């Protein structure tokens, strides 16, 4: 029997108001069981709080208080009505806000990565478990309708034994160099989503990892990162996974998933503005791909936020992303970095 109180509303503080923060702002706003109380400015630039206040007024949310990052402890975490903290700040600040919120007894929804290394990620989960609060790592693709359908059909045995799985993730637009410098690198910032998706669908932990990468962009090369990557994962059952990544897709946000099994194949194609194509003497034309991740995964972002609010309202519900799954994706991303640097396959 669920313990959820159907009338209870969760007070939420949103940390960060960039692209991801604004996505979650709308997710919180649209959830009838969540009430946004604070938006925490993580940039610290003059006029930011005023711009946040202007956005809140546009949506008739003047009850929400914009606060500076220096006021996070003294105002946000001292408010007993704040039960949840959504962390959508720059990557290098995630761990601090996750730890502070968990130590104050709040549930935390965090954009990946939770922390900069696997030891600190594990330590954050230790705090969450000690205080009995959920810590949710936002692998939003699990809530994409097509990808979840593939997962469900694999679990149901629709294609029998799985042989191969492929993902393609080519980003649009090219992220700014300022962002990439603090992103924790190609494998932890970008590839980790595909790593999580592959391991989730296969239902196993890989035993071997091989990664190759190149940097075609001069700016990315200058910070010691790569923009073009291929990853191969080998699983105990024999399944082979390949992951194809690129930081800049000039033709739109390219996201595909394919699973080959003994009885057939499951495939998730790209998403366009609409599915209409025109065939004529000049060939076939169709709408371009969606431009970027906020458009491609709009519904998935909303659904994963809804899932997190449900975890807070009903602690008997299982989390869609577990500690073990988050740590696995982090560990595989670490192995990819070692493989690229040392030019060898890495056993897990």
Order of alpha helices (4+ residues) and beta strands (2+ residues): beta-alpha-beta-alpha-beta-beta-alpha-beta-alpha-beta-alpha-beta-alpha-alpha-beta-alpha-beta-beta-beta-beta-beta-beta-alpha-alpha-alpha-beta
